[in-house]
Amino acid sequence: MKAAVGDRLHVHSKHIDEADQTGVIKEVRGPDGAPPYVVRFKDGHESLVYPGGDCEIEKPQEQA
């Protein structure tokens, strides 16, 4: 998985009654776009994220 600052991290819900989470990548700490990422989520909190198989990176042009 590779990302850049400004990309969106989409975390798919594991349960039907839970919403997916999305956040903007604010910092890439791994080499060459690799995790971990500092992500700011919609509710305003920031977290260091090591994305798993339930995550995908969305580039800005894919969001339009």
ABEGO torsion letter per residue (X at the ends): XBBBBGBBBBBBBABAABBBBBBBBABBABBGGBOBBBBBBAAGBBBBBBBBAABBBBBAAAAX
